[in-house]
Amino acid sequence: MSKLQDMRDLMRQHLGEDWEIWLVLANAIAGPDASREQVLSSQHRAVALVREISPDWTDADVGELVADARVRLWFA
């Protein structure tokens, strides 16, 4: 559970309290039956959203963290 909370905190840090809404509006989601291509595209949109919105985007590794968090949180 701690890992999921860490991921929620990461998204909240970069997108604010409405991070889930931001992901939905950016079409950065994929359903459980989505193809690998659809999942990857939604991950890219999530990373692009964080890059656009987050004032403290400095760490190059954050992109991977956001992509991973988006998938794990959406399917949790």
mmCIF file of the N, C-alpha and C atoms, coordinates in Angstrom:
data_MODEL
# 
_entry.id   MODEL 
# 
loop_
_atom_site.group_PDB 
_atom_site.id 
_atom_site.type_symbol 
_atom_site.label_atom_id 
_atom_site.label_alt_id 
_atom_site.label_comp_id 
_atom_site.label_asym_id 
_atom_site.label_entity_id 
_atom_site.label_seq_id 
_atom_site.pdbx_PDB_ins_code 
_atom_site.Cartn_x 
_atom_site.Cartn_y 
_atom_site.Cartn_z 
_atom_site.occupancy 
_atom_site.B_iso_or_equiv 
_atom_site.pdbx_formal_charge 
_atom_site.auth_seq_id 
_atom_site.auth_comp_id 
_atom_site.auth_asym_id 
_atom_site.auth_atom_id 
_atom_site.pdbx_PDB_model_num 
ATOM 1   N N  . MET A 1 1  ? 0.809  -1.186 0.000   1.00 0.00 ? 1  MET A N  1 
ATOM 2   C CA . MET A 1 1  ? 0.000  0.000  0.000   1.00 0.00 ? 1  MET A CA 1 
ATOM 3   C C  . MET A 1 1  ? 0.860  1.260  0.000   1.00 0.00 ? 1  MET A C  1 
ATOM 4   N N  . SER A 1 2  ? 1.992  1.195  0.634   1.00 0.00 ? 2  SER A N  1 
ATOM 5   C CA . SER A 1 2  ? 2.877  2.359  0.708   1.00 0.00 ? 2  SER A CA 1 
ATOM 6   C C  . SER A 1 2  ? 3.331  2.799  -0.681  1.00 0.00 ? 2  SER A C  1 
ATOM 7   N N  . LYS A 1 3  ? 3.612  1.841  -1.559  1.00 0.00 ? 3  LYS A N  1 
ATOM 8   C CA . LYS A 1 3  ? 4.054  2.160  -2.920  1.00 0.00 ? 3  LYS A CA 1 
ATOM 9   C C  . LYS A 1 3  ? 2.965  2.929  -3.668  1.00 0.00 ? 3  LYS A C  1 
ATOM 10  N N  . LEU A 1 4  ? 1.719  2.487  -3.537  1.00 0.00 ? 4  LEU A N  1 
ATOM 11  C CA . LEU A 1 4  ? 0.615  3.194  -4.199  1.00 0.00 ? 4  LEU A CA 1 
ATOM 12  C C  . LEU A 1 4  ? 0.452  4.597  -3.628  1.00 0.00 ? 4  LEU A C  1 
ATOM 13  N N  . GLN A 1 5  ? 0.610  4.750  -2.322  1.00 0.00 ? 5  GLN A N  1 
ATOM 14  C CA . GLN A 1 5  ? 0.506  6.071  -1.717  1.00 0.00 ? 5  GLN A CA 1 
ATOM 15  C C  . GLN A 1 5  ? 1.626  6.977  -2.219  1.00 0.00 ? 5  GLN A C  1 
ATOM 16  N N  . ASP A 1 6  ? 2.817  6.422  -2.354  1.00 0.00 ? 6  ASP A N  1 
ATOM 17  C CA . ASP A 1 6  ? 3.935  7.199  -2.895  1.00 0.00 ? 6  ASP A CA 1 
ATOM 18  C C  . ASP A 1 6  ? 3.627  7.683  -4.304  1.00 0.00 ? 6  ASP A C  1 
ATOM 19  N N  . MET A 1 7  ? 2.988  6.832  -5.102  1.00 0.00 ? 7  MET A N  1 
ATOM 20  C CA . MET A 1 7  ? 2.633  7.198  -6.473  1.00 0.00 ? 7  MET A CA 1 
ATOM 21  C C  . MET A 1 7  ? 1.546  8.271  -6.487  1.00 0.00 ? 7  MET A C  1 
ATOM 22  N N  . ARG A 1 8  ? 0.580  8.131  -5.592  1.00 0.00 ? 8  ARG A N  1 
ATOM 23  C CA . ARG A 1 8  ? -0.460 9.172  -5.485  1.00 0.00 ? 8  ARG A CA 1 
ATOM 24  C C  . ARG A 1 8  ? 0.174  10.506 -5.099  1.00 0.00 ? 8  ARG A C  1 
ATOM 25  N N  . ASP A 1 9  ? 1.093  10.447 -4.150  1.00 0.00 ? 9  ASP A N  1 
ATOM 26  C CA . ASP A 1 9  ? 1.778  11.664 -3.712  1.00 0.00 ? 9  ASP A CA 1 
ATOM 27  C C  . ASP A 1 9  ? 2.578  12.294 -4.845  1.00 0.00 ? 9  ASP A C  1 
ATOM 28  N N  . LEU A 1 10 ? 3.222  11.467 -5.665  1.00 0.00 ? 10 LEU A N  1 
ATOM 29  C CA . LEU A 1 10 ? 3.976  11.969 -6.813  1.00 0.00 ? 10 LEU A CA 1 
ATOM 30  C C  . LEU A 1 10 ? 3.057  12.710 -7.771  1.00 0.00 ? 10 LEU A C  1 
ATOM 31  N N  . MET A 1 11 ? 1.921  12.106 -8.106  1.00 0.00 ? 11 MET A N  1 
ATOM 32  C CA . MET A 1 11 ? 0.988  12.740 -9.028  1.00 0.00 ? 11 MET A CA 1 
ATOM 33  C C  . MET A 1 11 ? 0.400  14.007 -8.411  1.00 0.00 ? 11 MET A C  1 
ATOM 34  N N  . ARG A 1 12 ? 0.099  13.956 -7.127  1.00 0.00 ? 12 ARG A N  1 
ATOM 35  C CA . ARG A 1 12 ? -0.440 15.126 -6.435  1.00 0.00 ? 12 ARG A CA 1 
ATOM 36  C C  . ARG A 1 12 ? 0.591  16.253 -6.419  1.00 0.00 ? 12 ARG A C  1 
ATOM 37  N N  . GLN A 1 13 ? 1.833  15.908 -6.212  1.00 0.00 ? 13 GLN A N  1 
ATOM 38  C CA . GLN A 1 13 ? 2.904  16.912 -6.187  1.00 0.00 ? 13 GLN A CA 1 
ATOM 39  C C  . GLN A 1 13 ? 3.009  17.636 -7.517  1.00 0.00 ? 13 GLN A C  1 
ATOM 40  N N  . HIS A 1 14 ? 2.868  16.908 -8.603  1.00 0.00 ? 14 HIS A N  1 
ATOM 41  C CA . HIS A 1 14 ? 3.055  17.496 -9.928  1.00 0.00 ? 14 HIS A CA 1 
ATOM 42  C C  . HIS A 1 14 ? 1.784  18.050 -10.556 1.00 0.00 ? 14 HIS A C  1 
ATOM 43  N N  . LEU A 1 15 ? 0.626  17.489 -10.186 1.00 0.00 ? 15 LEU A N  1 
ATOM 44  C CA . LEU A 1 15 ? -0.623 17.918 -10.823 1.00 0.00 ? 15 LEU A CA 1 
ATOM 45  C C  . LEU A 1 15 ? -1.627 18.530 -9.858  1.00 0.00 ? 15 LEU A C  1 
ATOM 46  N N  . GLY A 1 16 ? -1.362 18.471 -8.573  1.00 0.00 ? 16 GLY A N  1 
ATOM 47  C CA . GLY A 1 16 ? -2.288 19.019 -7.592  1.00 0.00 ? 16 GLY A CA 1 
ATOM 48  C C  . GLY A 1 16 ? -3.312 17.999 -7.137  1.00 0.00 ? 16 GLY A C  1 
ATOM 49  N N  . GLU A 1 17 ? -4.220 18.468 -6.306  1.00 0.00 ? 17 GLU A N  1 
ATOM 50  C CA . GLU A 1 17 ? -5.236 17.582 -5.709  1.00 0.00 ? 17 GLU A CA 1 
ATOM 51  C C  . GLU A 1 17 ? -6.152 16.939 -6.753  1.00 0.00 ? 17 GLU A C  1 
ATOM 52  N N  . ASP A 1 18 ? -6.343 17.600 -7.884  1.00 0.00 ? 18 ASP A N  1 
ATOM 53  C CA . ASP A 1 18 ? -7.234 17.088 -8.932  1.00 0.00 ? 18 ASP A CA 1 
ATOM 54  C C  . ASP A 1 18 ? -6.482 16.279 -9.984  1.00 0.00 ? 18 ASP A C  1 
ATOM 55  N N  . TRP A 1 19 ? -5.410 15.611 -9.572  1.00 0.00 ? 19 TRP A N  1 
ATOM 56  C CA . TRP A 1 19 ? -4.557 14.913 -10.531 1.00 0.00 ? 19 TRP A CA 1 
ATOM 57  C C  . TRP A 1 19 ? -5.324 13.882 -11.347 1.00 0.00 ? 19 TRP A C  1 
ATOM 58  N N  . GLU A 1 20 ? -6.281 13.193 -10.748 1.00 0.00 ? 20 GLU A N  1 
ATOM 59  C CA . GLU A 1 20 ? -7.043 12.186 -11.490 1.00 0.00 ? 20 GLU A CA 1 
ATOM 60  C C  . GLU A 1 20 ? -7.872 12.834 -12.599 1.00 0.00 ? 20 GLU A C  1 
ATOM 61  N N  . ILE A 1 21 ? -8.468 13.959 -12.290 1.00 0.00 ? 21 ILE A N  1 
ATOM 62  C CA . ILE A 1 21 ? -9.269 14.684 -13.288 1.00 0.00 ? 21 ILE A CA 1 
ATOM 63  C C  . ILE A 1 21 ? -8.376 15.156 -14.428 1.00 0.00 ? 21 ILE A C  1 
ATOM 64  N N  . TRP A 1 22 ? -7.200 15.692 -14.085 1.00 0.00 ? 22 TRP A N  1 
ATOM 65  C CA . TRP A 1 22 ? -6.257 16.137 -15.121 1.00 0.00 ? 22 TRP A CA 1 
ATOM 66  C C  . TRP A 1 22 ? -5.912 14.985 -16.068 1.00 0.00 ? 22 TRP A C  1 
ATOM 67  N N  . LEU A 1 23 ? -5.677 13.794 -15.523 1.00 0.00 ? 23 LEU A N  1 
ATOM 68  C CA . LEU A 1 23 ? -5.336 12.647 -16.368 1.00 0.00 ? 23 LEU A CA 1 
ATOM 69  C C  . LEU A 1 23 ? -6.499 12.267 -17.279 1.00 0.00 ? 23 LEU A C  1 
ATOM 70  N N  . VAL A 1 24 ? -7.697 12.305 -16.745 1.00 0.00 ? 24 VAL A N  1 
ATOM 71  C CA . VAL A 1 24 ? -8.873 11.983 -17.562 1.00 0.00 ? 24 VAL A CA 1 
ATOM 72  C C  . VAL A 1 24 ? -9.032 13.007 -18.681 1.00 0.00 ? 24 VAL A C  1 
ATOM 73  N N  . LEU A 1 25 ? -8.923 14.292 -18.341 1.00 0.00 ? 25 LEU A N  1 
ATOM 74  C CA . LEU A 1 25 ? -9.082 15.346 -19.341 1.00 0.00 ? 25 LEU A CA 1 
ATOM 75  C C  . LEU A 1 25 ? -8.001 15.299 -20.420 1.00 0.00 ? 25 LEU A C  1 
ATOM 76  N N  . ALA A 1 26 ? -6.817 14.828 -20.057 1.00 0.00 ? 26 ALA A N  1 
ATOM 77  C CA . ALA A 1 26 ? -5.717 14.726 -21.022 1.00 0.00 ? 26 ALA A CA 1 
ATOM 78  C C  . ALA A 1 26 ? -5.769 13.423 -21.808 1.00 0.00 ? 26 ALA A C  1 
ATOM 79  N N  . ASN A 1 27 ? -6.812 12.625 -21.581 1.00 0.00 ? 27 ASN A N  1 
ATOM 80  C CA . ASN A 1 27 ? -6.926 11.319 -22.227 1.00 0.00 ? 27 ASN A CA 1 
ATOM 81  C C  . ASN A 1 27 ? -5.701 10.459 -21.923 1.00 0.00 ? 27 ASN A C  1 
ATOM 82  N N  . ALA A 1 28 ? -5.197 10.599 -20.702 1.00 0.00 ? 28 ALA A N  1 
ATOM 83  C CA . ALA A 1 28 ? -4.018 9.854  -20.268 1.00 0.00 ? 28 ALA A CA 1 
ATOM 84  C C  . ALA A 1 28 ? -4.423 8.644  -19.446 1.00 0.00 ? 28 ALA A C  1 
ATOM 85  N N  . ILE A 1 29 ? -5.459 7.972  -19.928 1.00 0.00 ? 29 ILE A N  1 
ATOM 86  C CA . ILE A 1 29 ? -5.963 6.779  -19.263 1.00 0.00 ? 29 ILE A CA 1 
ATOM 87  C C  . ILE A 1 29 ? -6.117 5.681  -20.298 1.00 0.00 ? 29 ILE A C  1 
ATOM 88  N N  . ALA A 1 30 ? -6.184 4.473  -19.831 1.00 0.00 ? 30 ALA A N  1 
ATOM 89  C CA . ALA A 1 30 ? -6.427 3.336  -20.713 1.00 0.00 ? 30 ALA A CA 1 
ATOM 90  C C  . ALA A 1 30 ? -7.170 2.287  -19.899 1.00 0.00 ? 30 ALA A C  1 
ATOM 91  N N  . GLY A 1 31 ? -8.172 1.706  -20.493 1.00 0.00 ? 31 GLY A N  1 
ATOM 92  C CA . GLY A 1 31 ? -8.965 0.698  -19.792 1.00 0.00 ? 31 GLY A CA 1 
ATOM 93  C C  . GLY A 1 31 ? -8.229 -0.618 -19.664 1.00 0.00 ? 31 GLY A C  1 
ATOM 94  N N  . PRO A 1 32 ? -8.772 -1.524 -18.879 1.00 0.00 ? 32 PRO A N  1 
ATOM 95  C CA . PRO A 1 32 ? -8.112 -2.809 -18.649 1.00 0.00 ? 32 PRO A CA 1 
ATOM 96  C C  . PRO A 1 32 ? -7.963 -3.655 -19.916 1.00 0.00 ? 32 PRO A C  1 
ATOM 97  N N  . ASP A 1 33 ? -8.787 -3.398 -20.911 1.00 0.00 ? 33 ASP A N  1 
ATOM 98  C CA . ASP A 1 33 ? -8.691 -4.168 -22.154 1.00 0.00 ? 33 ASP A CA 1 
ATOM 99  C C  . ASP A 1 33 ? -7.939 -3.406 -23.249 1.00 0.00 ? 33 ASP A C  1 
ATOM 100 N N  . ALA A 1 34 ? -7.253 -2.347 -22.876 1.00 0.00 ? 34 ALA A N  1 
ATOM 101 C CA . ALA A 1 34 ? -6.503 -1.534 -23.849 1.00 0.00 ? 34 ALA A CA 1 
ATOM 102 C C  . ALA A 1 34 ? -5.312 -2.316 -24.397 1.00 0.00 ? 34 ALA A C  1 
ATOM 103 N N  . SER A 1 35 ? -5.002 -2.023 -25.626 1.00 0.00 ? 35 SER A N  1 
ATOM 104 C CA . SER A 1 35 ? -3.827 -2.650 -26.240 1.00 0.00 ? 35 SER A CA 1 
ATOM 105 C C  . SER A 1 35 ? -2.560 -2.030 -25.656 1.00 0.00 ? 35 SER A C  1 
ATOM 106 N N  . ARG A 1 36 ? -1.454 -2.684 -25.882 1.00 0.00 ? 36 ARG A N  1 
ATOM 107 C CA . ARG A 1 36 ? -0.166 -2.170 -25.403 1.00 0.00 ? 36 ARG A CA 1 
ATOM 108 C C  . ARG A 1 36 ? 0.089  -0.780 -25.987 1.00 0.00 ? 36 ARG A C  1 
ATOM 109 N N  . GLU A 1 37 ? -0.245 -0.609 -27.249 1.00 0.00 ? 37 GLU A N  1 
ATOM 110 C CA . GLU A 1 37 ? -0.060 0.690  -27.913 1.00 0.00 ? 37 GLU A CA 1 
ATOM 111 C C  . GLU A 1 37 ? -0.901 1.777  -27.238 1.00 0.00 ? 37 GLU A C  1 
ATOM 112 N N  . GLN A 1 38 ? -2.136 1.466  -26.895 1.00 0.00 ? 38 GLN A N  1 
ATOM 113 C CA . GLN A 1 38 ? -3.005 2.432  -26.226 1.00 0.00 ? 38 GLN A CA 1 
ATOM 114 C C  . GLN A 1 38 ? -2.464 2.794  -24.835 1.00 0.00 ? 38 GLN A C  1 
ATOM 115 N N  . VAL A 1 39 ? -1.954 1.804  -24.123 1.00 0.00 ? 39 VAL A N  1 
ATOM 116 C CA . VAL A 1 39 ? -1.381 2.058  -22.800 1.00 0.00 ? 39 VAL A CA 1 
ATOM 117 C C  . VAL A 1 39 ? -0.161 2.958  -22.918 1.00 0.00 ? 39 VAL A C  1 
ATOM 118 N N  . LEU A 1 40 ? 0.720  2.648  -23.872 1.00 0.00 ? 40 LEU A N  1 
ATOM 119 C CA . LEU A 1 40 ? 1.916  3.464  -24.059 1.00 0.00 ? 40 LEU A CA 1 
ATOM 120 C C  . LEU A 1 40 ? 1.562  4.892  -24.466 1.00 0.00 ? 40 LEU A C  1 
ATOM 121 N N  . SER A 1 41 ? 0.584  5.050  -25.336 1.00 0.00 ? 41 SER A N  1 
ATOM 122 C CA . SER A 1 41 ? 0.153  6.388  -25.751 1.00 0.00 ? 41 SER A CA 1 
ATOM 123 C C  . SER A 1 41 ? -0.402 7.175  -24.572 1.00 0.00 ? 41 SER A C  1 
ATOM 124 N N  . SER A 1 42 ? -1.173 6.511  -23.724 1.00 0.00 ? 42 SER A N  1 
ATOM 125 C CA . SER A 1 42 ? -1.727 7.208  -22.564 1.00 0.00 ? 42 SER A CA 1 
ATOM 126 C C  . SER A 1 42 ? -0.623 7.577  -21.577 1.00 0.00 ? 42 SER A C  1 
ATOM 127 N N  . GLN A 1 43 ? 0.400  6.741  -21.462 1.00 0.00 ? 43 GLN A N  1 
ATOM 128 C CA . GLN A 1 43 ? 1.537  7.076  -20.606 1.00 0.00 ? 43 GLN A CA 1 
ATOM 129 C C  . GLN A 1 43 ? 2.253  8.319  -21.126 1.00 0.00 ? 43 GLN A C  1 
ATOM 130 N N  . HIS A 1 44 ? 2.444  8.384  -22.425 1.00 0.00 ? 44 HIS A N  1 
ATOM 131 C CA . HIS A 1 44 ? 3.111  9.547  -23.028 1.00 0.00 ? 44 HIS A CA 1 
ATOM 132 C C  . HIS A 1 44 ? 2.302  10.824 -22.781 1.00 0.00 ? 44 HIS A C  1 
ATOM 133 N N  . ARG A 1 45 ? 0.977  10.709 -22.876 1.00 0.00 ? 45 ARG A N  1 
ATOM 134 C CA . ARG A 1 45 ? 0.136  11.871 -22.616 1.00 0.00 ? 45 ARG A CA 1 
ATOM 135 C C  . ARG A 1 45 ? 0.213  12.293 -21.150 1.00 0.00 ? 45 ARG A C  1 
ATOM 136 N N  . ALA A 1 46 ? 0.309  11.327 -20.239 1.00 0.00 ? 46 ALA A N  1 
ATOM 137 C CA . ALA A 1 46 ? 0.449  11.655 -18.813 1.00 0.00 ? 46 ALA A CA 1 
ATOM 138 C C  . ALA A 1 46 ? 1.756  12.388 -18.551 1.00 0.00 ? 46 ALA A C  1 
ATOM 139 N N  . VAL A 1 47 ? 2.833  11.907 -19.136 1.00 0.00 ? 47 VAL A N  1 
ATOM 140 C CA . VAL A 1 47 ? 4.136  12.556 -18.954 1.00 0.00 ? 47 VAL A CA 1 
ATOM 141 C C  . VAL A 1 47 ? 4.111  13.962 -19.558 1.00 0.00 ? 47 VAL A C  1 
ATOM 142 N N  . ALA A 1 48 ? 3.534  14.099 -20.739 1.00 0.00 ? 48 ALA A N  1 
ATOM 143 C CA . ALA A 1 48 ? 3.444  15.419 -21.379 1.00 0.00 ? 48 ALA A CA 1 
ATOM 144 C C  . ALA A 1 48 ? 2.627  16.379 -20.519 1.00 0.00 ? 48 ALA A C  1 
ATOM 145 N N  . LEU A 1 49 ? 1.560  15.883 -19.921 1.00 0.00 ? 49 LEU A N  1 
ATOM 146 C CA . LEU A 1 49 ? 0.729  16.710 -19.059 1.00 0.00 ? 49 LEU A CA 1 
ATOM 147 C C  . LEU A 1 49 ? 1.528  17.211 -17.858 1.00 0.00 ? 49 LEU A C  1 
ATOM 148 N N  . VAL A 1 50 ? 2.251  16.321 -17.208 1.00 0.00 ? 50 VAL A N  1 
ATOM 149 C CA . VAL A 1 50 ? 3.042  16.724 -16.046 1.00 0.00 ? 50 VAL A CA 1 
ATOM 150 C C  . VAL A 1 50 ? 4.113  17.729 -16.461 1.00 0.00 ? 50 VAL A C  1 
ATOM 151 N N  . ARG A 1 51 ? 4.748  17.500 -17.595 1.00 0.00 ? 51 ARG A N  1 
ATOM 152 C CA . ARG A 1 51 ? 5.767  18.453 -18.071 1.00 0.00 ? 51 ARG A CA 1 
ATOM 153 C C  . ARG A 1 51 ? 5.162  19.831 -18.294 1.00 0.00 ? 51 ARG A C  1 
ATOM 154 N N  . GLU A 1 52 ? 3.943  19.864 -18.806 1.00 0.00 ? 52 GLU A N  1 
ATOM 155 C CA . GLU A 1 52 ? 3.285  21.138 -19.107 1.00 0.00 ? 52 GLU A CA 1 
ATOM 156 C C  . GLU A 1 52 ? 2.814  21.862 -17.847 1.00 0.00 ? 52 GLU A C  1 
ATOM 157 N N  . ILE A 1 53 ? 2.284  21.127 -16.892 1.00 0.00 ? 53 ILE A N  1 
ATOM 158 C CA . ILE A 1 53 ? 1.655  21.728 -15.724 1.00 0.00 ? 53 ILE A CA 1 
ATOM 159 C C  . ILE A 1 53 ? 2.610  21.941 -14.557 1.00 0.00 ? 53 ILE A C  1 
ATOM 160 N N  . SER A 1 54 ? 3.504  21.010 -14.347 1.00 0.00 ? 54 SER A N  1 
ATOM 161 C CA . SER A 1 54 ? 4.312  21.023 -13.134 1.00 0.00 ? 54 SER A CA 1 
ATOM 162 C C  . SER A 1 54 ? 5.410  22.078 -13.163 1.00 0.00 ? 54 SER A C  1 
ATOM 163 N N  . PRO A 1 55 ? 5.396  22.980 -12.204 1.00 0.00 ? 55 PRO A N  1 
ATOM 164 C CA . PRO A 1 55 ? 6.431  24.013 -12.153 1.00 0.00 ? 55 PRO A CA 1 
ATOM 165 C C  . PRO A 1 55 ? 7.777  23.482 -11.668 1.00 0.00 ? 55 PRO A C  1 
ATOM 166 N N  . ASP A 1 56 ? 7.771  22.310 -11.039 1.00 0.00 ? 56 ASP A N  1 
ATOM 167 C CA . ASP A 1 56 ? 9.019  21.779 -10.493 1.00 0.00 ? 56 ASP A CA 1 
ATOM 168 C C  . ASP A 1 56 ? 9.509  20.536 -11.232 1.00 0.00 ? 56 ASP A C  1 
ATOM 169 N N  . TRP A 1 57 ? 9.222  20.485 -12.520 1.00 0.00 ? 57 TRP A N  1 
ATOM 170 C CA . TRP A 1 57 ? 9.693  19.367 -13.341 1.00 0.00 ? 57 TRP A CA 1 
ATOM 171 C C  . TRP A 1 57 ? 11.175 19.581 -13.612 1.00 0.00 ? 57 TRP A C  1 
ATOM 172 N N  . THR A 1 58 ? 12.029 18.877 -12.909 1.00 0.00 ? 58 THR A N  1 
ATOM 173 C CA . THR A 1 58 ? 13.466 19.040 -13.100 1.00 0.00 ? 58 THR A CA 1 
ATOM 174 C C  . THR A 1 58 ? 14.187 17.719 -13.272 1.00 0.00 ? 58 THR A C  1 
ATOM 175 N N  . ASP A 1 59 ? 13.667 16.672 -12.699 1.00 0.00 ? 59 ASP A N  1 
ATOM 176 C CA . ASP A 1 59 ? 14.336 15.382 -12.712 1.00 0.00 ? 59 ASP A CA 1 
ATOM 177 C C  . ASP A 1 59 ? 13.967 14.602 -13.968 1.00 0.00 ? 59 ASP A C  1 
ATOM 178 N N  . ALA A 1 60 ? 14.963 14.211 -14.742 1.00 0.00 ? 60 ALA A N  1 
ATOM 179 C CA . ALA A 1 60 ? 14.710 13.462 -15.974 1.00 0.00 ? 60 ALA A CA 1 
ATOM 180 C C  . ALA A 1 60 ? 14.025 12.135 -15.693 1.00 0.00 ? 60 ALA A C  1 
ATOM 181 N N  . ASP A 1 61 ? 14.252 11.563 -14.531 1.00 0.00 ? 61 ASP A N  1 
ATOM 182 C CA . ASP A 1 61 ? 13.639 10.281 -14.184 1.00 0.00 ? 61 ASP A CA 1 
ATOM 183 C C  . ASP A 1 61 ? 12.169 10.401 -13.820 1.00 0.00 ? 61 ASP A C  1 
ATOM 184 N N  . VAL A 1 62 ? 11.689 11.618 -13.611 1.00 0.00 ? 62 VAL A N  1 
ATOM 185 C CA . VAL A 1 62 ? 10.287 11.803 -13.235 1.00 0.00 ? 62 VAL A CA 1 
ATOM 186 C C  . VAL A 1 62 ? 9.376  11.278 -14.337 1.00 0.00 ? 62 VAL A C  1 
ATOM 187 N N  . GLY A 1 63 ? 9.787  11.398 -15.591 1.00 0.00 ? 63 GLY A N  1 
ATOM 188 C CA . GLY A 1 63 ? 8.969  10.893 -16.693 1.00 0.00 ? 63 GLY A CA 1 
ATOM 189 C C  . GLY A 1 63 ? 8.660  9.425  -16.536 1.00 0.00 ? 63 GLY A C  1 
ATOM 190 N N  . GLU A 1 64 ? 9.655  8.640  -16.214 1.00 0.00 ? 64 GLU A N  1 
ATOM 191 C CA . GLU A 1 64 ? 9.443  7.211  -16.008 1.00 0.00 ? 64 GLU A CA 1 
ATOM 192 C C  . GLU A 1 64 ? 8.570  6.964  -14.789 1.00 0.00 ? 64 GLU A C  1 
ATOM 193 N N  . LEU A 1 65 ? 8.798  7.731  -13.732 1.00 0.00 ? 65 LEU A N  1 
ATOM 194 C CA . LEU A 1 65 ? 7.992  7.575  -12.519 1.00 0.00 ? 65 LEU A CA 1 
ATOM 195 C C  . LEU A 1 65 ? 6.531  7.898  -12.785 1.00 0.00 ? 65 LEU A C  1 
ATOM 196 N N  . VAL A 1 66 ? 6.284  8.971  -13.528 1.00 0.00 ? 66 VAL A N  1 
ATOM 197 C CA . VAL A 1 66 ? 4.907  9.359  -13.849 1.00 0.00 ? 66 VAL A CA 1 
ATOM 198 C C  . VAL A 1 66 ? 4.243  8.291  -14.704 1.00 0.00 ? 66 VAL A C  1 
ATOM 199 N N  . ALA A 1 67 ? 4.937  7.794  -15.712 1.00 0.00 ? 67 ALA A N  1 
ATOM 200 C CA . ALA A 1 67 ? 4.369  6.766  -16.581 1.00 0.00 ? 67 ALA A CA 1 
ATOM 201 C C  . ALA A 1 67 ? 4.018  5.518  -15.781 1.00 0.00 ? 67 ALA A C  1 
ATOM 202 N N  . ASP A 1 68 ? 4.918  5.091  -14.919 1.00 0.00 ? 68 ASP A N  1 
ATOM 203 C CA . ASP A 1 68 ? 4.686  3.910  -14.099 1.00 0.00 ? 68 ASP A CA 1 
ATOM 204 C C  . ASP A 1 68 ? 3.554  4.151  -13.107 1.00 0.00 ? 68 ASP A C  1 
ATOM 205 N N  . ALA A 1 69 ? 3.559  5.304  -12.475 1.00 0.00 ? 69 ALA A N  1 
ATOM 206 C CA . ALA A 1 69 ? 2.518  5.623  -11.498 1.00 0.00 ? 69 ALA A CA 1 
ATOM 207 C C  . ALA A 1 69 ? 1.151  5.667  -12.154 1.00 0.00 ? 69 ALA A C  1 
ATOM 208 N N  . ARG A 1 70 ? 1.076  6.252  -13.340 1.00 0.00 ? 70 ARG A N  1 
ATOM 209 C CA . ARG A 1 70 ? -0.203 6.364  -14.033 1.00 0.00 ? 70 ARG A CA 1 
ATOM 210 C C  . ARG A 1 70 ? -0.804 4.987  -14.277 1.00 0.00 ? 70 ARG A C  1 
ATOM 211 N N  . VAL A 1 71 ? 0.006  4.036  -14.718 1.00 0.00 ? 71 VAL A N  1 
ATOM 212 C CA . VAL A 1 71 ? -0.505 2.684  -14.983 1.00 0.00 ? 71 VAL A CA 1 
ATOM 213 C C  . VAL A 1 71 ? -0.896 1.994  -13.688 1.00 0.00 ? 71 VAL A C  1 
ATOM 214 N N  . ARG A 1 72 ? -0.029 2.011  -12.717 1.00 0.00 ? 72 ARG A N  1 
ATOM 215 C CA . ARG A 1 72 ? -0.307 1.287  -11.468 1.00 0.00 ? 72 ARG A CA 1 
ATOM 216 C C  . ARG A 1 72 ? -1.519 1.866  -10.735 1.00 0.00 ? 72 ARG A C  1 
ATOM 217 N N  . LEU A 1 73 ? -1.639 3.177  -10.704 1.00 0.00 ? 73 LEU A N  1 
ATOM 218 C CA . LEU A 1 73 ? -2.755 3.788  -10.002 1.00 0.00 ? 73 LEU A CA 1 
ATOM 219 C C  . LEU A 1 73 ? -4.078 3.559  -10.728 1.00 0.00 ? 73 LEU A C  1 
ATOM 220 N N  . TRP A 1 74 ? -4.039 3.608  -12.033 1.00 0.00 ? 74 TRP A N  1 
ATOM 221 C CA . TRP A 1 74 ? -5.279 3.465  -12.778 1.00 0.00 ? 74 TRP A CA 1 
ATOM 222 C C  . TRP A 1 74 ? -5.856 2.058  -12.628 1.00 0.00 ? 74 TRP A C  1 
ATOM 223 N N  . PHE A 1 75 ? -4.973 1.072  -12.520 1.00 0.00 ? 75 PHE A N  1 
ATOM 224 C CA . PHE A 1 75 ? -5.435 -0.312 -12.427 1.00 0.00 ? 75 PHE A CA 1 
ATOM 225 C C  . PHE A 1 75 ? -5.475 -0.835 -10.990 1.00 0.00 ? 75 PHE A C  1 
ATOM 226 N N  . ALA A 1 76 ? -5.202 0.039  -10.022 1.00 0.00 ? 76 ALA A N  1 
ATOM 227 C CA . ALA A 1 76 ? -5.192 -0.388 -8.609  1.00 0.00 ? 76 ALA A CA 1 
ATOM 228 C C  . ALA A 1 76 ? -6.594 -0.584 -8.093  1.00 0.00 ? 76 ALA A C  1 
# 
